[in-house]
Amino acid sequence: MDEIDVVVAGAGAAGLAAALAAAQNGASTLVVEPSRRYRATCNTVQTAGMIPAPGTRWQREAGITDDSPERFYADIDAKTKGTTYAALARRLAGVAGSMLEWLVGTTDLEVELATDFDYPGHSRQRCHSPRDRRGGTLHTSLVNAVAKRDEVHLVTPASLEEVFVSSEGSVEGVAIRHGDQGVETVRTGRVVLASGGYAGKPELVARYAPSIAGALYFGSQWNTGDALGIVQRMGGDVGYLDAYQGYGAISTRLGIMVNWPLAMHGGVIVNQAGSRFGDETSGYSEFAELVEAQPGRTAWMLFDREVARRCQRFPDFRELERTLDLNWSADASELAEHMRVDAEALAATLEQAGLAAAGTEADRFGRRNWERMLSFPLAAVGIRGALFHSQGGALVDGQARLLRDGTPVPGLYAAGGAAAGISGAGPSGYMAGNGLLCALGLGWLAGHHASGQPVGHG
C-alpha cells in the first residue's frame, strides 16, 4: 500500500469525526475497524446522542442566552470536585459550539436542544441531540458523510496493532492486522487512536476501576484497551484510569436501559428492603456503584403515570413500556407485594420521599431536585448497575496530540475512549454527553491538525 496521510483506528464517533475532518482538508485517510458490525455495536450507537455545547444558536432560539464556555467549565469543575483534566476541559468547552456547527454543517444530522429535563451537573440546558434521541442516528450521519469522501478508505475487519516511531520520535508507520489474513505494514506520518477504552476487558477493569468490577458491561466488546496498550508500550503519558461512566438503571428482566429521566421527573429508587439509598438526581454514573452495593446487586425504580407520560419523548422508555408489562399498583401494600419487599418499610420510604418532595422536611440523602410528588398508582421496574465505558487513557494536548513526558509526540493523536476524558476521578464526575464531547471534539481536533489545518487556540 502506498503511503497514507492519516491512519485512523476505530470507526466510532471519534474515528469518523477525525477521518471526516482530515478528508475535508484533502488528506488521504485510512480507517481500520475490527468489527464488521460496527454500525450496530460501537459505543456511539448505544448512547442517546447527547452533545453538550454552550452558547449555541439552538440555545438562543430556546431563550438561553447566559451560557458560555466558562460556565460550562465551571460546571465540569464542580461535578468532578476539582479533579477534571483542566486544560482539556477548558479546551473542549471552548470549541464545543464550533464543533457542533461543523458536525451539523458537514453531515445530514439534525439536532435539537434537549429542554424536557435538566441533566445532573449541567447548570444550563446545553445538551443537543438528534431529534429521535438515538446515538445510532448520529453515527449513521457520520458513516454516510465519510462514505461520500473519496479521500477516505474504510477497511473492516482490520485493527491497528502497533505504531512505529522513528529515532527522532515522530510517527513513520503502523502495523495493521486484517482479520485472519495477517499483518500489513503501512507507511504514514499521522495516526489517530480512536479504538475505544478498556471497559470491555474485565482484567483491566479489575486493575483500574475495581469498584465497578463484576458489574454488567453495556458497551462494545471491542473496547479491550488496545490503544492504551500501544500508548503504554511507547512510554506515552496516561491518566485518570480509574474514571468511568456507569449507569445505575439497567432492566433486570430485559437488559435494556431504564431511562434516568424517570428519576429526574420525580421517581425514586429503593432496594430490596424497600428503602432509598441515595440522591437519585446526583447522577446516573455514580449511582451504578450504589445499586451494585445493594443486596442482590439489584434495586427498583418507582414512578407514577405522570412521570411515565413525561418520558414518552425517549425511545428507550417507549421500548421499555412496550416490552415490559408494567404492573401499576394502587397502594403501597399492592406495590410491596409485587416487589416482594416489606410493605411497612416501603410505605415509610414513600411517605418520607413525599415529605421531602413537598418541602416539608429535608431529604436524608440531600436530594433537592423534586420535580413533583409521586401519586398512586405506581410502577416498579427492577434495575441493576452497569459499566458503560472507561474515561481514562492517553493524555493529550489541545490539538488531541498524545503527550510523552508532557511533550506532544509528532503525528500521534488520541480521541474518544482511547484518550483521558474530562470526568475527573472515579464515576461521579461524569456529566451527560461529556463522553461524546470528548469523542467528537478530540476526533475533530485531531483530524484537522493531522491534515495540516489545526483549530486555533490549542
N, C-alpha and C positions, 0 to 999 in steps of 0.2 A: 504494500500500500504506500502511495506517495505521502509525503509529509502533510499532516493536518494542522491547521492553525490552532484549533481548540478541541480538546477531547473532554467530554462531559461524562461522568459516571453517575448514572441514575436518571430515570425518566419520570420522576415525580414533579411537584411544583417547582422545587429549587432547580433541578436539572433542566427542565424545559424552559424556565424563565431565562436561565443562563444561555442556553442554546439559541433561544429566540433573539435575545439582546445581541449576542455575538454575530448571528447571521444578519441581522439588520444592518450591522456595520461592515458587512462584506466578508466576514471571516468564514472559511471552510470549517465546518463543525461536525464532529462525530459524537453521537450519543450512544453509549453502551448500557444495556439494561438486562439484568439476568432473568427477569420473569416475562414470559410470553403474555401473561395475563395482567400486565402492569396497569392496564386501563381500568381493571376492576379491583385490584388488590393493593395498590400503593396507598400510603397513609393519607395522601391528599383526598382520595375518593371517600375515605371514611370520616371526613370532617363535615361540618356544616358550611364550610367555605367562608368563614368569618375572617375579614381582614381589617384590623384596626388602623385608622389613619385620621389625624387631626387636621382641622382647617380645610375640609374638602367642600366642593360645590354641593354635594349631597347633604352635608350638614347645614350649609347655608340655606338650602331650599327647605330644610326642616325647621329653620329658625334658630339653629345652634350657631352662634357667632362668636362665642367666647372660648373656643377650644384652640389649642396651639401645641406645637411640639414640646414646648416647655412644660405645659400642663400634663401632657401625655407622659413625659419622662418622670415628672413628679409622682404620677400615679404608679408607674412601674417601680420607682424607688420605694414608695410606701408599701406596695404589695409585697415586695421582696425584702422588706425591712432593712434596706440599705445594702443588700448583698448582690444586686444586679451587676452585670458586666457593664459598668457605667459608660465607657467610651462607645461601646457598640449600641447600647440602649439609646444614647443621645443621637447617634448617627441614624439609626433606623427610625426613631421618632421624627427626625428631621426630614427624611426622604420618603416616608410612607405615602404621603399625599401624591408626590410626583410619580412614585412607582405605581400607585393605583391608577392614576390617569394614563400612564403608559400601558398598563395591562388592558384597560378598557379600550384604549385607542388602537391597540395592536391586535387584539383578538375580537371575537364576536360576543364576548361576555358582557352581559348587562347586570349591573349591580344596583342595590338599593341600601339605604341606611336602615339598620335594624333599630326600630324605635318602640317595639312592643314590650320590652322589659329591659331593666338595667343589668348589665353583666358585672359580676363581682370584680371590684378593683378599678373599674373604669368610672371616673367621676363625671364623664360626659358620654353621651351616646355617640360612639365613633366607630362601631363595628359595621363594616359593609359586607354584603354577601350577595351571591346570586339570588335571583328572585325566588327560586324554589328551595333555597337554603340547603343546597346539596353541593358537597365538595366535588362530586363527580362532574357536575356541570362546569365548575371552574377548570378541572383537569382536562375535560374534553375540549374546552375552548383553547387551551394551550396546545394540546395534541394537534388540533386542526390547524392552528396558526403555524406551528412548526412544520407540519406536513406540506404547507404551501411554499416553504422556503427551499429553493434549490441548493442553498449552501449547507443544508443540514442532512446528514445521513444517520438514521437511527437503526441500530443493529440489536436484535434480540433473538435468542438468549446469548448474552455476552456480558462479561464482568471485568472490571478493572482489577488486576491482581497486584500490580506494582507500578510505582513511579520512579523513573531513573533520573538522577540528578548529577550534573557534571561536577568536576572537581572545583569549579568556580561557584558551585551552589545553585545553578539555575536548572530548570527542567529541560530535559532533552529527549524524553520518550516515555512510553508506557508499555506494560505487558497486559494484553487482553486475552482472556480465556473465552473461546467460542464454544460454550456447552461442552460436549464430549469430543469436540474436534481439535482440541489442542490449544496452544498458546501462540499468539501473534505479537510481534514487537512493532509498535507504531512510532514513528518519529513525530514529535510535536514539542512546541515550546510553551504550551499553555494547557493546564489541566484543572478542571473544576471537580472537586469531590462533592458529590451530591447523592450518595448512595444510602443515606439514612443513618440512624444511630445504632445503638447496641441492644435495644429493648427486646429484640426477638431472640436473644441468646441468653438462656437462663443463667449460665455460669457468670456472665458479665453483669447481669442484674444483681446476682448474689454478691458480687465483688463490689460494685459501685453504688448500688441502691438497695441494700439488704432489707430496708424497712418495707419494701413492696414485693420482695421475692416471694414467689409462690402464688401471687395473685393472678387472676385471669389476664392474659395478654390479648390486647384488642388492636393490634397493628399488623403491619406487613411482616410476613415470615422472612423476608429478605433483609430485614434490619438487624444484621448479625455483627455489626461493629467492624465491617471490612475497612471503611475509611479510617476509623480510629486506629486500627492496626497498622495501616500504612503510615499514618502520621507518627505514631509512637515509634515505629521502626526507624524512621528517618530523624528522630530526635526533635520533632515539632512540638510546639507548646500546646498543652491541653489543659482544660479546666472545667469546673462545675460538673464533674462527672456524677455527683450524687443527685443532680437535678433531673426531674422528670415530670411529665404530665400524667396524672392519674385521672380516673373518672369514678365517682362514687355511686353510680347507679346503672348497673347492667342487669337486665331482667334475668332472674334465676331460672325462669321457665323457658324463655325464648332465646336468651343470649344476644339480645339487641339492646341498644341504648334506651334508657328511660329518661326522658328529657328533663334536664335540670330546671328549665322554666317552671316545672310543676312546683318545685320548692320555692323559687323566686316569686311566684304568684301567690304564695301563702301556704303551700304544702309543708308537711313536717315529716321527719324520718325517725323511726323508732326501731329498737332492737327486738330480739325475741322475748325480752322481759316486758315489752310494752313501753319502754322508756326512751326518751330522746337522749342523745349523747353528744350533741354539738350544735353549733350555729350553722344551719343549713345554707345560709347566704354567704358564708365566708369564702366559699369557692369549691367547685366540684373536684378540682385536682387533689387538694389536701384531704377531702372527705373520703377518698378511696382508702387511705390508711385507717381512718376511723371506722369505716364499715368492716374492713378486713379484721379489725381488732375485736369485733363483737362476737358473742357466742355463735358458733356455727359459721362464722365469716359471712353472715347474711344480715339483712335488715329489711324494713318495709318503708316504701314511700306512700304516704297518705295524702289524699287530695279530695276535693269535692267537685261537683258538676261545673261550678263556675270556673274553677281553675282549669278543668279539662276543656271547657269552652275556649278559654283564653289561649290554650296550647294548640288549638286546631291549626294554627299557622305553620306548625312544624311538621314536616313529612314523617319524621321519626315517630312522633306521637300518634299520628294518624295510623301508621303501620302497627304500632303497639295496640292501639284501640281496636284495630281491625282483626288482629291475630290473637289477641288475648281477651277472653270473655271476662270483662271487668265485673266484679261482684260488688254491687252497690248496697251498702249496709245502712239500715235505717237508724241504728243507735250503736252505742259503744259495746253493748253486750253482743249484738249480732256481729259486729266487726271483729271483736276479740275471738269469737267462735270461729270465724273464717280464718283468722290469722293463727289460731291456736296459741293465744297468749292470755295472761291473766286479765280478766275483764276489769277488775277494780284498778289495777295498775294503769291500764290503757286509758280508762276514764279519767283518772287523775292527771295523766300526761296531757290529754286533750284539754282538760279544764285549765291547767297551768299555761298551755300554749295560747288558749283563748284569752286569758287574762293579760298575757304579755302582748298579744296582738291588739287588744283593746287599749293598751297603755295603762292598765290598772296597776300592774306590777312589773318590775324589771324581769327580763328573761334570765334564768340562771346561767345560760350559756352566752349571754351577751348579744343575742340577736336583737337588732333594732329595725331591720327591714321586714316589716309585716305589711305586705300589700293589702291584706284583708284577713278577716277571721274566717275560719272554716266553719261550714254548717253541714249537718247531715242532709242527705245520705253521703257517705264517704266510701271511696275505693282504696284498696291497698294492693300494691304491687311489690312482690319480693325482689330484692336487689342484692348485688354483690359489687365489691370494688374491683377496679381493673387498672392495669398499666397500659397507657396508650403509646407513649414514645419517650425516649430519653431526651434531655435538654442540655446535656453536656457534650463536649467534644473538642475539636480543634479551636484554638484561639486565633481569631482573625482581626485584621485592622479594618478601617473604614471603607476599604475597597474590596473586602472579603478575601484579602491575601493571607495565607497561612503565615503565622509567626513562628520563628525559631529563635530562641533566646531573645525574644522581643523584637526581632528584625524580620521584615517580610521575606519569604522565600520567593525569588523571582519566578513568576509563571505558575505558581501553585495557589489554588483558591479552595475554599470550603464553604458550603452553604447548606441550609436546612439542618437535618439531624446530624450531619457529619460535623457541624460546627457547634461550638458552645453558644447557647441561646442567651436570652435576657431575663430568664426566670429565677436567677439567683441560686440559692441552695435548696435542696430537697424539693418537695412538691408544692409548697404553699405559695410560692411566688408566681406561679403560672396564672396568666390572665387570658381570657377568651381571645383567640385569634393571634396571640403572640407567636405561636408555632408557625402558622402560615406567613406571618410577617417576616420571620427570620428566613423561611424558605424562599419566598418570592423576593423579599428585599435583598438578601445576600446573593441569590441567583442573578437578579437583575444587575446588581453592582459588579459581580464577578464577570458576567458576560460582557458588559460594557468595557471594563478595564482590560480584560483579556484580549479584546478586539481593538484595543488602542484608542477607545473613546471613553475615558473614565468619567464618572459622575463627579461633579465638583465638590469641594469642601470635604474631602475624605481623608 
